[in-house]
Amino acid sequence: MTATYFAQECPSCGRHLQVRLEYLGRSVACQHCQRQFEAMLTPPQSDSSEDLLNRANELLATVATATRTVPR
Ligand SMILES: [Zn+2]
């Protein structure tokens, strides 16, 4: 089983981190500076954390359905 990651910039040191998708909305620690922050997606247009959650759910759904054929 492959883990899915998304890219996020560390708010402290600015490095690009690979955060596991399942850590979305949770507190994670930067592997470079050990700074703790909340993992979240940063899409171009979003004005609420609800959007972020919806987007995350869509991503998760995509991952879940990508492995099997969905009849239409
Ligand atoms: Zn950092």
N, CA, C, O and the ligand as a Tripos MOL2 file, in Angstrom:
@<TRIPOS>MOLECULE
protein
  289   287    73     0     0
PROTEIN
NO_CHARGES

@<TRIPOS>ATOM
      1 N           0.8490   -1.1940    0.0000 N.3       1 MET1
      2 CA          0.0000    0.0000    0.0000 C.3       1 MET1
      3 C           0.8830    1.2410    0.0000 C.2       1 MET1
      4 O           1.7950    1.3710    0.8170 O.2       1 MET1
      5 N           0.6050    2.1300   -0.9080 N.am      2 THR2
      6 CA          1.4240    3.3300   -1.0110 C.3       2 THR2
      7 C           0.8190    4.4780   -0.2200 C.2       2 THR2
      8 O          -0.3910    4.6990   -0.2600 O.2       2 THR2
      9 N           1.6430    5.1890    0.4780 N.am      3 ALA3
     10 CA          1.1800    6.3500    1.2240 C.3       3 ALA3
     11 C           1.0890    7.5460    0.2910 C.2       3 ALA3
     12 O           1.8960    7.7050   -0.6250 O.2       3 ALA3
     13 N           0.1030    8.3710    0.5380 N.am      4 THR4
     14 CA         -0.0760    9.5560   -0.2870 C.3       4 THR4
     15 C           0.3840   10.7900    0.4850 C.2       4 THR4
     16 O           0.0530   10.9760    1.6560 O.2       4 THR4
     17 N           1.1390   11.6080   -0.1930 N.am      5 TYR5
     18 CA          1.6780   12.7890    0.4580 C.3       5 TYR5
     19 C           1.2140   14.0540   -0.2480 C.2       5 TYR5
     20 O           0.8260   14.0270   -1.4160 O.2       5 TYR5
     21 N           1.2620   15.1520    0.4780 N.am      6 PHE6
     22 CA          1.0560   16.4420   -0.1610 C.3       6 PHE6
     23 C           2.1670   17.3670    0.3050 C.2       6 PHE6
     24 O           2.7720   17.1570    1.3560 O.2       6 PHE6
     25 N           2.4200   18.3800   -0.4850 N.am      7 ALA7
     26 CA          3.5180   19.2930   -0.1690 C.3       7 ALA7
     27 C           3.0290   20.4590    0.6670 C.2       7 ALA7
     28 O           1.9760   21.0360    0.3990 O.2       7 ALA7
     29 N           3.7910   20.7910    1.6610 N.am      8 GLN8
     30 CA          3.4610   21.9510    2.4750 C.3       8 GLN8
     31 C           4.7450   22.6430    2.9000 C.2       8 GLN8
     32 O           5.7560   21.9980    3.1760 O.2       8 GLN8
     33 N           4.6860   23.9710    2.9490 N.am      9 GLU9
     34 CA          5.8370   24.7280    3.3970 C.3       9 GLU9
     35 C           5.8360   24.8330    4.9060 C.2       9 GLU9
     36 O           4.7980   25.0860    5.5170 O.2       9 GLU9
     37 N           6.9750   24.6440    5.4970 N.am     10 CYS10
     38 CA          7.0780   24.8170    6.9380 C.3      10 CYS10
     39 C           6.9170   26.2950    7.2640 C.2      10 CYS10
     40 O           7.6100   27.1300    6.6830 O.2      10 CYS10
     41 N           6.0130   26.6320    8.1850 N.am     11 PRO11
     42 CA          5.7840   28.0410    8.5340 C.3      11 PRO11
     43 C           6.9760   28.6540    9.2450 C.2      11 PRO11
     44 O           7.0750   29.8750    9.3610 O.2      11 PRO11
     45 N           7.8710   27.8200    9.7180 N.am     12 SER12
     46 CA          9.0010   28.3280   10.4850 C.3      12 SER12
     47 C          10.2580   28.4850    9.6280 C.2      12 SER12
     48 O          10.8610   29.5580    9.5940 O.2      12 SER12
     49 N          10.6490   27.4150    8.9360 N.am     13 CYS13
     50 CA         11.9050   27.4720    8.1740 C.3      13 CYS13
     51 C          11.6570   27.5970    6.6750 C.2      13 CYS13
     52 O          12.5960   27.8430    5.9180 O.2      13 CYS13
     53 N          10.4010   27.4320    6.2290 N.am     14 GLY14
     54 CA         10.0750   27.6720    4.8340 C.3      14 GLY14
     55 C          10.4260   26.5320    3.8940 C.2      14 GLY14
     56 O          10.2360   26.6530    2.6840 O.2      14 GLY14
     57 N          10.9290   25.4430    4.4190 N.am     15 ARG15
     58 CA         11.2620   24.3110    3.5600 C.3      15 ARG15
     59 C          10.0000   23.5840    3.1130 C.2      15 ARG15
     60 O           8.9680   23.6320    3.7830 O.2      15 ARG15
     61 N          10.0990   22.9220    1.9900 N.am     16 HIS16
     62 CA          8.9660   22.1420    1.5000 C.3      16 HIS16
     63 C           8.9930   20.7640    2.1460 C.2      16 HIS16
     64 O           9.9890   20.0430    2.1020 O.2      16 HIS16
     65 N           7.8610   20.4330    2.7440 N.am     17 LEU17
     66 CA          7.7830   19.1610    3.4440 C.3      17 LEU17
     67 C           6.7930   18.2430    2.7490 C.2      17 LEU17
     68 O           5.8360   18.6980    2.1220 O.2      17 LEU17
     69 N           7.0340   16.9570    2.8680 N.am     18 GLN18
     70 CA          6.0900   15.9720    2.3710 C.3      18 GLN18
     71 C           5.3050   15.4480    3.5730 C.2      18 GLN18
     72 O           5.8390   14.7430    4.4290 O.2      18 GLN18
     73 N           4.0320   15.8100    3.6090 N.am     19 VAL19
     74 CA          3.1940   15.4320    4.7390 C.3      19 VAL19
     75 C           2.2270   14.3520    4.2900 C.2      19 VAL19
     76 O           1.5980   14.4620    3.2370 O.2      19 VAL19
     77 N           2.1170   13.3340    5.0800 N.am     20 ARG20
     78 CA          1.1730   12.2710    4.7420 C.3      20 ARG20
     79 C          -0.2460   12.8200    4.7590 C.2      20 ARG20
     80 O          -0.6230   13.5990    5.6350 O.2      20 ARG20
     81 N          -1.0170   12.3950    3.7760 N.am     21 LEU21
     82 CA         -2.3730   12.9060    3.6220 C.3      21 LEU21
     83 C          -3.2220   12.6290    4.8660 C.2      21 LEU21
     84 O          -4.1120   13.4050    5.2130 O.2      21 LEU21
     85 N          -2.9340   11.5360    5.5110 N.am     22 GLU22
     86 CA         -3.7420   11.1710    6.6790 C.3      22 GLU22
     87 C          -3.4530   12.0690    7.8790 C.2      22 GLU22
     88 O          -4.1570   12.0060    8.8860 O.2      22 GLU22
     89 N          -2.4130   12.9090    7.7740 N.am     23 TYR23
     90 CA         -2.1020   13.8160    8.8740 C.3      23 TYR23
     91 C          -2.7700   15.1710    8.7170 C.2      23 TYR23
     92 O          -2.5460   16.0780    9.5180 O.2      23 TYR23
     93 N          -3.5970   15.3070    7.6760 N.am     24 LEU24
     94 CA         -4.3020   16.5600    7.4540 C.3      24 LEU24
     95 C          -5.0850   16.9880    8.6880 C.2      24 LEU24
     96 O          -5.8100   16.1870    9.2770 O.2      24 LEU24
     97 N          -4.9390   18.2430    9.0760 N.am     25 GLY25
     98 CA         -5.6800   18.7670   10.2140 C.3      25 GLY25
     99 C          -5.0820   18.3850   11.5520 C.2      25 GLY25
    100 O          -5.5800   18.7830   12.6060 O.2      25 GLY25
    101 N          -4.0070   17.6060   11.5020 N.am     26 ARG26
    102 CA         -3.3680   17.2250   12.7560 C.3      26 ARG26
    103 C          -2.0690   18.0030   12.9340 C.2      26 ARG26
    104 O          -1.5730   18.6540   12.0140 O.2      26 ARG26
    105 N          -1.5520   17.9130   14.1190 N.am     27 SER27
    106 CA         -0.3080   18.6000   14.4120 C.3      27 SER27
    107 C           0.8660   17.7200   13.9890 C.2      27 SER27
    108 O           0.9720   16.5630   14.3960 O.2      27 SER27
    109 N           1.7420   18.2880   13.1650 N.am     28 VAL28
    110 CA          2.9180   17.5510   12.7310 C.3      28 VAL28
    111 C           4.1660   18.3690   13.0500 C.2      28 VAL28
    112 O           4.0820   19.5670   13.3210 O.2      28 VAL28
    113 N           5.3080   17.7200   13.0170 N.am     29 ALA29
    114 CA          6.5470   18.4240   13.3170 C.3      29 ALA29
    115 C           7.4290   18.4710   12.0810 C.2      29 ALA29
    116 O           7.5890   17.4700   11.3820 O.2      29 ALA29
    117 N           8.0000   19.6420   11.8160 N.am     30 CYS30
    118 CA          8.9230   19.7830   10.6930 C.3      30 CYS30
    119 C          10.1480   18.9300   10.9550 C.2      30 CYS30
    120 O          10.7060   18.9360   12.0520 O.2      30 CYS30
    121 N          10.5590   18.1910    9.9200 N.am     31 GLN31
    122 CA         11.7010   17.3010   10.1080 C.3      31 GLN31
    123 C          13.0220   18.0660   10.0960 C.2      31 GLN31
    124 O          14.0640   17.5120   10.4460 O.2      31 GLN31
    125 N          12.9810   19.3330    9.6950 N.am     32 HIS32
    126 CA         14.2090   20.1180    9.6070 C.3      32 HIS32
    127 C          14.4400   20.9560   10.8650 C.2      32 HIS32
    128 O          15.5480   21.0050   11.3980 O.2      32 HIS32
    129 N          13.3720   21.6150   11.3310 N.am     33 CYS33
    130 CA         13.5490   22.5170   12.4720 C.3      33 CYS33
    131 C          12.7200   22.0790   13.6840 C.2      33 CYS33
    132 O          12.7450   22.7250   14.7320 O.2      33 CYS33
    133 N          11.9870   20.9720   13.5260 N.am     34 GLN34
    134 CA         11.2030   20.4170   14.6370 C.3      34 GLN34
    135 C          10.0450   21.2940   15.0590 C.2      34 GLN34
    136 O           9.4280   21.0480   16.0960 O.2      34 GLN34
    137 N           9.7410   22.3110   14.2730 N.am     35 ARG35
    138 CA          8.6310   23.1930   14.5900 C.3      35 ARG35
    139 C           7.3100   22.4310   14.3930 C.2      35 ARG35
    140 O           7.1300   21.7370   13.3920 O.2      35 ARG35
    141 N           6.4100   22.5650   15.3410 N.am     36 GLN36
    142 CA          5.1250   21.8900   15.2280 C.3      36 GLN36
    143 C           4.1120   22.8290   14.5890 C.2      36 GLN36
    144 O           4.0460   24.0110   14.9250 O.2      36 GLN36
    145 N           3.3310   22.2950   13.6710 N.am     37 PHE37
    146 CA          2.3080   23.1020   13.0090 C.3      37 PHE37
    147 C           1.1900   22.1790   12.5510 C.2      37 PHE37
    148 O           1.3080   20.9550   12.5880 O.2      37 PHE37
    149 N           0.1010   22.8060   12.1170 N.am     38 GLU38
    150 CA         -1.0390   22.0100   11.6850 C.3      38 GLU38
    151 C          -0.9150   21.6900   10.2000 C.2      38 GLU38
    152 O          -0.7110   22.5850    9.3800 O.2      38 GLU38
    153 N          -1.0360   20.4310    9.8640 N.am     39 ALA39
    154 CA         -0.9470   20.0290    8.4620 C.3      39 ALA39
    155 C          -2.2130   20.4260    7.7320 C.2      39 ALA39
    156 O          -3.3200   20.1130    8.1700 O.2      39 ALA39
    157 N          -2.0420   21.1190    6.6140 N.am     40 MET40
    158 CA         -3.2170   21.5070    5.8370 C.3      40 MET40
    159 C          -2.8330   21.7220    4.3820 C.2      40 MET40
    160 O          -1.6980   22.0790    4.0650 O.2      40 MET40
    161 N          -3.7960   21.5000    3.5140 N.am     41 LEU41
    162 CA         -3.5720   21.7640    2.0960 C.3      41 LEU41
    163 C          -3.6510   23.2610    1.8400 C.2      41 LEU41
    164 O          -4.3720   23.9780    2.5340 O.2      41 LEU41
    165 N          -2.9190   23.7250    0.8550 N.am     42 THR42
    166 CA         -2.9490   25.1470    0.5280 C.3      42 THR42
    167 C          -3.3000   25.3420   -0.9460 C.2      42 THR42
    168 O          -2.4380   25.6880   -1.7550 O.2      42 THR42
    169 N          -4.5690   25.1180   -1.2890 N.am     43 PRO43
    170 CA         -5.0360   25.3160   -2.6600 C.3      43 PRO43
    171 C          -5.0740   26.7890   -3.0010 C.2      43 PRO43
    172 O          -5.1440   27.6300   -2.1050 O.2      43 PRO43
    173 N          -5.0280   27.1220   -4.3040 N.am     44 PRO44
    174 CA         -5.0030   28.5220   -4.7560 C.3      44 PRO44
    175 C          -6.1670   29.3430   -4.2160 C.2      44 PRO44
    176 O          -5.9730   30.4260   -3.6640 O.2      44 PRO44
    177 N          -7.3710   28.8210   -4.3810 N.am     45 GLN45
    178 CA         -8.5070   29.5870   -3.8990 C.3      45 GLN45
    179 C          -9.2260   28.8310   -2.7880 C.2      45 GLN45
    180 O          -9.7900   27.7580   -2.9980 O.2      45 GLN45
    181 N          -9.1880   29.4240   -1.6060 N.am     46 SER46
    182 CA         -9.9050   28.8400   -0.4790 C.3      46 SER46
    183 C         -10.0500   29.9180    0.5750 C.2      46 SER46
    184 O          -9.0880   30.6130    0.8990 O.2      46 SER46
    185 N         -11.2280   30.0540    1.1000 N.am     47 ASP47
    186 CA        -11.4340   31.0970    2.0900 C.3      47 ASP47
    187 C         -11.8990   30.5320    3.4300 C.2      47 ASP47
    188 O         -12.1680   31.2810    4.3700 O.2      47 ASP47
    189 N         -11.9880   29.2250    3.5060 N.am     48 SER48
    190 CA        -12.3990   28.6500    4.7770 C.3      48 SER48
    191 C         -11.7400   27.2950    4.9820 C.2      48 SER48
    192 O         -11.3740   26.6120    4.0250 O.2      48 SER48
    193 N         -11.6020   26.9290    6.2190 N.am     49 SER49
    194 CA        -10.9980   25.6330    6.5110 C.3      49 SER49
    195 C         -11.9290   24.5060    6.0770 C.2      49 SER49
    196 O         -11.4990   23.3680    5.8900 O.2      49 SER49
    197 N         -13.2070   24.8360    5.9210 N.am     50 GLU50
    198 CA        -14.1580   23.8250    5.4580 C.3      50 GLU50
    199 C         -13.8110   23.4060    4.0310 C.2      50 GLU50
    200 O         -13.9000   22.2300    3.6770 O.2      50 GLU50
    201 N         -13.4160   24.3820    3.2220 N.am     51 ASP51
    202 CA        -12.9890   24.0820    1.8650 C.3      51 ASP51
    203 C         -11.8070   23.1270    1.8730 C.2      51 ASP51
    204 O         -11.7410   22.1880    1.0800 O.2      51 ASP51
    205 N         -10.8900   23.3780    2.7690 N.am     52 LEU52
    206 CA         -9.7120   22.5290    2.8540 C.3      52 LEU52
    207 C         -10.1050   21.1000    3.1810 C.2      52 LEU52
    208 O          -9.5890   20.1470    2.5960 O.2      52 LEU52
    209 N         -11.0160   20.9670    4.1160 N.am     53 LEU53
    210 CA        -11.4520   19.6260    4.4980 C.3      53 LEU53
    211 C         -12.1540   18.9440    3.3340 C.2      53 LEU53
    212 O         -11.9140   17.7670    3.0640 O.2      53 LEU53
    213 N         -13.0210   19.6800    2.6430 N.am     54 ASN54
    214 CA        -13.7140   19.1080    1.4940 C.3      54 ASN54
    215 C         -12.7140   18.6540    0.4450 C.2      54 ASN54
    216 O         -12.8410   17.5720   -0.1290 O.2      54 ASN54
    217 N         -11.7210   19.4920    0.2040 N.am     55 ARG55
    218 CA        -10.7100   19.1580   -0.7920 C.3      55 ARG55
    219 C          -9.9420   17.9160   -0.3610 C.2      55 ARG55
    220 O          -9.6360   17.0450   -1.1760 O.2      55 ARG55
    221 N          -9.6420   17.8490    0.9030 N.am     56 ALA56
    222 CA         -8.9270   16.6880    1.4080 C.3      56 ALA56
    223 C          -9.7630   15.4350    1.2420 C.2      56 ALA56
    224 O          -9.2530   14.3800    0.8640 O.2      56 ALA56
    225 N         -11.0390   15.5540    1.5230 N.am     57 ASN57
    226 CA        -11.9240   14.4070    1.3710 C.3      57 ASN57
    227 C         -12.0080   13.9760   -0.0860 C.2      57 ASN57
    228 O         -12.0470   12.7830   -0.3880 O.2      57 ASN57
    229 N         -12.0360   14.9540   -0.9870 N.am     58 GLU58
    230 CA        -12.0630   14.6240   -2.4110 C.3      58 GLU58
    231 C         -10.7960   13.8780   -2.7970 C.2      58 GLU58
    232 O         -10.8390   12.8890   -3.5280 O.2      58 GLU58
    233 N          -9.6850   14.3610   -2.3020 N.am     59 LEU59
    234 CA         -8.4200   13.7130   -2.6050 C.3      59 LEU59
    235 C          -8.4090   12.2830   -2.0870 C.2      59 LEU59
    236 O          -7.9860   11.3570   -2.7790 O.2      59 LEU59
    237 N          -8.8750   12.1270   -0.8750 N.am     60 LEU60
    238 CA         -8.9160   10.7960   -0.2820 C.3      60 LEU60
    239 C          -9.8410    9.8880   -1.0720 C.2      60 LEU60
    240 O          -9.5380    8.7130   -1.2800 O.2      60 LEU60
    241 N         -10.9710   10.4310   -1.5120 N.am     61 ALA61
    242 CA        -11.9140    9.6490   -2.2990 C.3      61 ALA61
    243 C         -11.2800    9.2420   -3.6180 C.2      61 ALA61
    244 O         -11.4620    8.1210   -4.0910 O.2      61 ALA61
    245 N         -10.5300   10.1720   -4.2050 N.am     62 THR62
    246 CA         -9.8550    9.8780   -5.4630 C.3      62 THR62
    247 C          -8.8740    8.7340   -5.2770 C.2      62 THR62
    248 O          -8.8040    7.8170   -6.0960 O.2      62 THR62
    249 N          -8.1370    8.8000   -4.2180 N.am     63 VAL63
    250 CA         -7.1550    7.7590   -3.9320 C.3      63 VAL63
    251 C          -7.8550    6.4240   -3.7110 C.2      63 VAL63
    252 O          -7.3890    5.3780   -4.1630 O.2      63 VAL63
    253 N          -8.9760    6.4820   -3.0100 N.am     64 ALA64
    254 CA         -9.6790    5.2490   -2.6680 C.3      64 ALA64
    255 C         -10.2820    4.5860   -3.8990 C.2      64 ALA64
    256 O         -10.3110    3.3590   -3.9990 O.2      64 ALA64
    257 N         -10.7640    5.4020   -4.8370 N.am     65 THR65
    258 CA        -11.4360    4.8360   -6.0040 C.3      65 THR65
    259 C         -10.4800    4.5860   -7.1610 C.2      65 THR65
    260 O         -10.8330    3.9160   -8.1310 O.2      65 THR65
    261 N          -9.2680    5.1240   -7.0560 N.am     66 ALA66
    262 CA         -8.3290    4.9930   -8.1690 C.3      66 ALA66
    263 C          -7.8680    3.5530   -8.3450 C.2      66 ALA66
    264 O          -7.4380    3.1630   -9.4300 O.2      66 ALA66
    265 N          -7.9570    2.7810   -7.3010 N.am     67 THR67
    266 CA         -7.4240    1.4230   -7.3570 C.3      67 THR67
    267 C          -8.4350    0.4320   -7.9050 C.2      67 THR67
    268 O          -8.0940   -0.7210   -8.1690 O.2      67 THR67
    269 N          -9.6720    0.8670   -8.0780 N.am     68 ARG68
    270 CA        -10.6480   -0.0650   -8.6190 C.3      68 ARG68
    271 C         -11.4660    0.6090   -9.7200 C.2      68 ARG68
    272 O         -11.5510    1.8350   -9.7920 O.2      68 ARG68
    273 N         -12.0510   -0.2030  -10.5560 N.am     69 THR69
    274 CA        -12.8130    0.3440  -11.6730 C.3      69 THR69
    275 C         -14.2380    0.6430  -11.2290 C.2      69 THR69
    276 O         -14.9340   -0.2080  -10.6750 O.2      69 THR69
    277 N         -14.6470    1.8740  -11.4890 N.am     70 VAL70
    278 CA        -16.0110    2.2470  -11.1170 C.3      70 VAL70
    279 C         -16.8890    2.2350  -12.3770 C.2      70 VAL70
    280 O         -16.6580    3.0140  -13.3020 O.2      70 VAL70
    281 N         -17.8870    1.3580  -12.4110 N.am     71 PRO71
    282 CA        -18.7800    1.2980  -13.5690 C.3      71 PRO71
    283 C         -19.6860    2.5220  -13.6530 C.2      71 PRO71
    284 O         -20.2330    2.9630  -12.6420 O.2      71 PRO71
    285 N         -19.8420    3.0630  -14.8410 N.am     72 ARG72
    286 CA        -20.7220    4.1990  -15.0110 C.3      72 ARG72
    287 C         -21.8440    3.8270  -15.9720 C.2      72 ARG72
    288 O         -22.7100    4.6540  -16.2590 O.2      72 ARG72
    289 ZN         10.8550   23.7690    9.4900 Zn       73 ZN73
@<TRIPOS>BOND
     1     1     2 1
     2     2     3 1
     3     3     4 2
     4     3     5 am
     5     5     6 1
     6     6     7 1
     7     7     8 2
     8     7     9 am
     9     9    10 1
    10    10    11 1
    11    11    12 2
    12    11    13 am
    13    13    14 1
    14    14    15 1
    15    15    16 2
    16    15    17 am
    17    17    18 1
    18    18    19 1
    19    19    20 2
    20    19    21 am
    21    21    22 1
    22    22    23 1
    23    23    24 2
    24    23    25 am
    25    25    26 1
    26    26    27 1
    27    27    28 2
    28    27    29 am
    29    29    30 1
    30    30    31 1
    31    31    32 2
    32    31    33 am
    33    33    34 1
    34    34    35 1
    35    35    36 2
    36    35    37 am
    37    37    38 1
    38    38    39 1
    39    39    40 2
    40    39    41 am
    41    41    42 1
    42    42    43 1
    43    43    44 2
    44    43    45 am
    45    45    46 1
    46    46    47 1
    47    47    48 2
    48    47    49 am
    49    49    50 1
    50    50    51 1
    51    51    52 2
    52    51    53 am
    53    53    54 1
    54    54    55 1
    55    55    56 2
    56    55    57 am
    57    57    58 1
    58    58    59 1
    59    59    60 2
    60    59    61 am
    61    61    62 1
    62    62    63 1
    63    63    64 2
    64    63    65 am
    65    65    66 1
    66    66    67 1
    67    67    68 2
    68    67    69 am
    69    69    70 1
    70    70    71 1
    71    71    72 2
    72    71    73 am
    73    73    74 1
    74    74    75 1
    75    75    76 2
    76    75    77 am
    77    77    78 1
    78    78    79 1
    79    79    80 2
    80    79    81 am
    81    81    82 1
    82    82    83 1
    83    83    84 2
    84    83    85 am
    85    85    86 1
    86    86    87 1
    87    87    88 2
    88    87    89 am
    89    89    90 1
    90    90    91 1
    91    91    92 2
    92    91    93 am
    93    93    94 1
    94    94    95 1
    95    95    96 2
    96    95    97 am
    97    97    98 1
    98    98    99 1
    99    99   100 2
   100    99   101 am
   101   101   102 1
   102   102   103 1
   103   103   104 2
   104   103   105 am
   105   105   106 1
   106   106   107 1
   107   107   108 2
   108   107   109 am
   109   109   110 1
   110   110   111 1
   111   111   112 2
   112   111   113 am
   113   113   114 1
   114   114   115 1
   115   115   116 2
   116   115   117 am
   117   117   118 1
   118   118   119 1
   119   119   120 2
   120   119   121 am
   121   121   122 1
   122   122   123 1
   123   123   124 2
   124   123   125 am
   125   125   126 1
   126   126   127 1
   127   127   128 2
   128   127   129 am
   129   129   130 1
   130   130   131 1
   131   131   132 2
   132   131   133 am
   133   133   134 1
   134   134   135 1
   135   135   136 2
   136   135   137 am
   137   137   138 1
   138   138   139 1
   139   139   140 2
   140   139   141 am
   141   141   142 1
   142   142   143 1
   143   143   144 2
   144   143   145 am
   145   145   146 1
   146   146   147 1
   147   147   148 2
   148   147   149 am
   149   149   150 1
   150   150   151 1
   151   151   152 2
   152   151   153 am
   153   153   154 1
   154   154   155 1
   155   155   156 2
   156   155   157 am
   157   157   158 1
   158   158   159 1
   159   159   160 2
   160   159   161 am
   161   161   162 1
   162   162   163 1
   163   163   164 2
   164   163   165 am
   165   165   166 1
   166   166   167 1
   167   167   168 2
   168   167   169 am
   169   169   170 1
   170   170   171 1
   171   171   172 2
   172   171   173 am
   173   173   174 1
   174   174   175 1
   175   175   176 2
   176   175   177 am
   177   177   178 1
   178   178   179 1
   179   179   180 2
   180   179   181 am
   181   181   182 1
   182   182   183 1
   183   183   184 2
   184   183   185 am
   185   185   186 1
   186   186   187 1
   187   187   188 2
   188   187   189 am
   189   189   190 1
   190   190   191 1
   191   191   192 2
   192   191   193 am
   193   193   194 1
   194   194   195 1
   195   195   196 2
   196   195   197 am
   197   197   198 1
   198   198   199 1
   199   199   200 2
   200   199   201 am
   201   201   202 1
   202   202   203 1
   203   203   204 2
   204   203   205 am
   205   205   206 1
   206   206   207 1
   207   207   208 2
   208   207   209 am
   209   209   210 1
   210   210   211 1
   211   211   212 2
   212   211   213 am
   213   213   214 1
   214   214   215 1
   215   215   216 2
   216   215   217 am
   217   217   218 1
   218   218   219 1
   219   219   220 2
   220   219   221 am
   221   221   222 1
   222   222   223 1
   223   223   224 2
   224   223   225 am
   225   225   226 1
   226   226   227 1
   227   227   228 2
   228   227   229 am
   229   229   230 1
   230   230   231 1
   231   231   232 2
   232   231   233 am
   233   233   234 1
   234   234   235 1
   235   235   236 2
   236   235   237 am
   237   237   238 1
   238   238   239 1
   239   239   240 2
   240   239   241 am
   241   241   242 1
   242   242   243 1
   243   243   244 2
   244   243   245 am
   245   245   246 1
   246   246   247 1
   247   247   248 2
   248   247   249 am
   249   249   250 1
   250   250   251 1
   251   251   252 2
   252   251   253 am
   253   253   254 1
   254   254   255 1
   255   255   256 2
   256   255   257 am
   257   257   258 1
   258   258   259 1
   259   259   260 2
   260   259   261 am
   261   261   262 1
   262   262   263 1
   263   263   264 2
   264   263   265 am
   265   265   266 1
   266   266   267 1
   267   267   268 2
   268   267   269 am
   269   269   270 1
   270   270   271 1
   271   271   272 2
   272   271   273 am
   273   273   274 1
   274   274   275 1
   275   275   276 2
   276   275   277 am
   277   277   278 1
   278   278   279 1
   279   279   280 2
   280   279   281 am
   281   281   282 1
   282   282   283 1
   283   283   284 2
   284   283   285 am
   285   285   286 1
   286   286   287 1
   287   287   288 2
@<TRIPOS>SUBSTRUCTURE
     1 MET1         2 RESIDUE 1 A MET
     2 THR2         6 RESIDUE 1 A THR
     3 ALA3        10 RESIDUE 1 A ALA
     4 THR4        14 RESIDUE 1 A THR
     5 TYR5        18 RESIDUE 1 A TYR
     6 PHE6        22 RESIDUE 1 A PHE
     7 ALA7        26 RESIDUE 1 A ALA
     8 GLN8        30 RESIDUE 1 A GLN
     9 GLU9        34 RESIDUE 1 A GLU
    10 CYS10       38 RESIDUE 1 A CYS
    11 PRO11       42 RESIDUE 1 A PRO
    12 SER12       46 RESIDUE 1 A SER
    13 CYS13       50 RESIDUE 1 A CYS
    14 GLY14       54 RESIDUE 1 A GLY
    15 ARG15       58 RESIDUE 1 A ARG
    16 HIS16       62 RESIDUE 1 A HIS
    17 LEU17       66 RESIDUE 1 A LEU
    18 GLN18       70 RESIDUE 1 A GLN
    19 VAL19       74 RESIDUE 1 A VAL
    20 ARG20       78 RESIDUE 1 A ARG
    21 LEU21       82 RESIDUE 1 A LEU
    22 GLU22       86 RESIDUE 1 A GLU
    23 TYR23       90 RESIDUE 1 A TYR
    24 LEU24       94 RESIDUE 1 A LEU
    25 GLY25       98 RESIDUE 1 A GLY
    26 ARG26      102 RESIDUE 1 A ARG
    27 SER27      106 RESIDUE 1 A SER
    28 VAL28      110 RESIDUE 1 A VAL
    29 ALA29      114 RESIDUE 1 A ALA
    30 CYS30      118 RESIDUE 1 A CYS
    31 GLN31      122 RESIDUE 1 A GLN
    32 HIS32      126 RESIDUE 1 A HIS
    33 CYS33      130 RESIDUE 1 A CYS
    34 GLN34      134 RESIDUE 1 A GLN
    35 ARG35      138 RESIDUE 1 A ARG
    36 GLN36      142 RESIDUE 1 A GLN
    37 PHE37      146 RESIDUE 1 A PHE
    38 GLU38      150 RESIDUE 1 A GLU
    39 ALA39      154 RESIDUE 1 A ALA
    40 MET40      158 RESIDUE 1 A MET
    41 LEU41      162 RESIDUE 1 A LEU
    42 THR42      166 RESIDUE 1 A THR
    43 PRO43      170 RESIDUE 1 A PRO
    44 PRO44      174 RESIDUE 1 A PRO
    45 GLN45      178 RESIDUE 1 A GLN
    46 SER46      182 RESIDUE 1 A SER
    47 ASP47      186 RESIDUE 1 A ASP
    48 SER48      190 RESIDUE 1 A SER
    49 SER49      194 RESIDUE 1 A SER
    50 GLU50      198 RESIDUE 1 A GLU
    51 ASP51      202 RESIDUE 1 A ASP
    52 LEU52      206 RESIDUE 1 A LEU
    53 LEU53      210 RESIDUE 1 A LEU
    54 ASN54      214 RESIDUE 1 A ASN
    55 ARG55      218 RESIDUE 1 A ARG
    56 ALA56      222 RESIDUE 1 A ALA
    57 ASN57      226 RESIDUE 1 A ASN
    58 GLU58      230 RESIDUE 1 A GLU
    59 LEU59      234 RESIDUE 1 A LEU
    60 LEU60      238 RESIDUE 1 A LEU
    61 ALA61      242 RESIDUE 1 A ALA
    62 THR62      246 RESIDUE 1 A THR
    63 VAL63      250 RESIDUE 1 A VAL
    64 ALA64      254 RESIDUE 1 A ALA
    65 THR65      258 RESIDUE 1 A THR
    66 ALA66      262 RESIDUE 1 A ALA
    67 THR67      266 RESIDUE 1 A THR
    68 ARG68      270 RESIDUE 1 A ARG
    69 THR69      274 RESIDUE 1 A THR
    70 VAL70      278 RESIDUE 1 A VAL
    71 PRO71      282 RESIDUE 1 A PRO
    72 ARG72      286 RESIDUE 1 A ARG
    73 ZN73       289 GROUP 0 **** ****
